[in-house]
Amino acid sequence: MPVKHFKLEYGKKFRLANIDPNDTGAVHDREEVEAEVERLKEQLEALQNKLYAEKKQSVLFVIQGMDCSGKDGVVKHALGGLHPQGFRVNSFRAPTEEEAAHDFLWRAHQIAPAKGMIGAFIRSYYEDALITRVHNWISGSEVKSRFKHINRFEKLLESGGVKIVKIFLHISKDFQLAKLRNRLTDPTKHWKFDKNDLVERESWAEYEEAYEAVFKHCSSETAPWYIVPANHRWYRDWAVLQIAVEALESMNLAFPESDPELDEILEKLQE
């Protein structure tokens, strides 16, 4: 049963308003997909094992979305079964003094996944063409320039064997409001609340416009954007798991050829 996600094509005009964040396709509740979710997790773990053993390629999940869209939750619930030895998560926040002294892609390049590894960027280098645009910290011409640099950067990573999987978690403004209220009413979630989220919420329409520009200018056949309706967490996780498994399966991963000497060693051990 394929999940309903939206794979975007480069240069195609796209409106977030045309996709319902509540959409779950023909599936009505999590119980219908629980068995498949477990199967997908096992598939993903097996594929990671091949990737790690092969050590010729790597994977980078770029996870974007509005505040409260569940970026951390995706890593915890959809990708949480990955072996930590071969999986690294990095969250992009305001650049440090050292990072700000370099070009905007410098910090991303340093932590790109090595061969055999899977990396996940919670937010990413795309923030430098999103929040900077919304708050007019950079000019329109600089935004376009950054789009070009991002496309070249992704091509560079791909040429080094990195499979880039870009996922946008699509939620509604009302859903975000409910999540923010929950963080305020539940004492165990107070630590999650950030007053700045309310400030950013006021620029919802501007963020949608900025994201739509990213989807139009920074998508390709090899590194497209996937839009995942994410108001329902169970559906979000199911969708991301399917996207992840499809991505790794497309890499034609294989275990390294066995060393003939190992057969001799095995024979000696059996004597």
Helices and strands as residue ranges (DSSP letters): E 6-7, G 16-18, G 30-32, H 34-54, E 58-65, H 71-73, I 74-78, G 84-86, E 87-91, H 97-100, H 106-110, E 118-122, G 125-129, H 131-134, H 140-159, E 162-170, H 173-185, G 187-192, H 195-201, H 204-217, E 225-229, H 233-249, H 260-270
